[in-house]
Amino acid sequence: MGKIYAIANQKGGVGKTTTAVNLGAALVERGRSVLLIDFDPQASLTLALGFNPDTIEPTIYNALAAAIDEDGQPSLSNIVVHSKSGLDVVPSNIELSQAEMDLISATSREMILREMLDAVRNSYDYVIVDCQPSLGLLTINALSAADEVIIPLQADYLAVKGVDLLLKTIFRVQRKLNHSLQIAGVLLTMADVRTIHARDVIDFTRSSLSGHIPVFETVIRTSVKLKEAPTAGESVLSYASETPAAEQYRMVAEEVERGKSC
């Protein structure tokens, strides 16, 4: 049975999409089959892998609306597209912003995505859900569906201070909706380790979470190549395979497969 990961943080710009794309690509490089779910109306993952959110049809919203209406079509398997990075992708666009309203009146509204993923998870080794930067019903659905959650966290003081709210949401989902949900780890991203501030934030995060929340050993450093790769519609592993950024995501994939972020 495939393992489902949610990539979540209510703060934008912390590397959620970058992590979803490049962790997925690193797992594919290791011989795993991976499905990426773009669960963000901003559709950054769809765009980063070379698809135009303004023209692509159908999208995750169409499958979600069908699941809410219980008519079954289209299903997730009907809307998967194949990227040149070797990843299967369920794309998104701005229509997904309507889903928050649609879900309010839905039966078992927090569990819709979980029911959708049950139909496809056996076809993949990993399913990775790229969440929107909020703690609304879409993110709650992703956490309710996931086996584990990865929390990308920018190596910045203000980003660290905001993680408490996300952790409270995760713990609430664990108690009420998804008892098996685990935190795979906090992944420190966008770290300029040349600065004292970034090094202090990394040390503070590890010491403050030690013994409570796992923190990945690997730190994702700031990289121009990570910013350039989406313009080519690729992961950094195919765009700039020999760079430190590519190697760092390979190390994250190794940690994920070991299940030993610490």
KAFEN-V522617 format. One record per helix or strand of 2 or more residues. SS is the DSSP state (2 for helix, 1 for strand). FROM is the first residue (numbers start at 1). TO is the last residue. Records with the same first field share a line. If there is no record, write none. Layout:
SS: FROM-TO + FROM-TO
This chain:
1: 3-7 + 34-39 + 80-82 + 88-90 + 126-131 + 148-154 + 182-189
2: 16-29 + 44-48 + 60-69 + 76-78 + 94-104 + 109-118 + 121-123 + 137-145 + 157-161 + 163-176 + 196-209 + 224-232 + 236-239 + 244-258
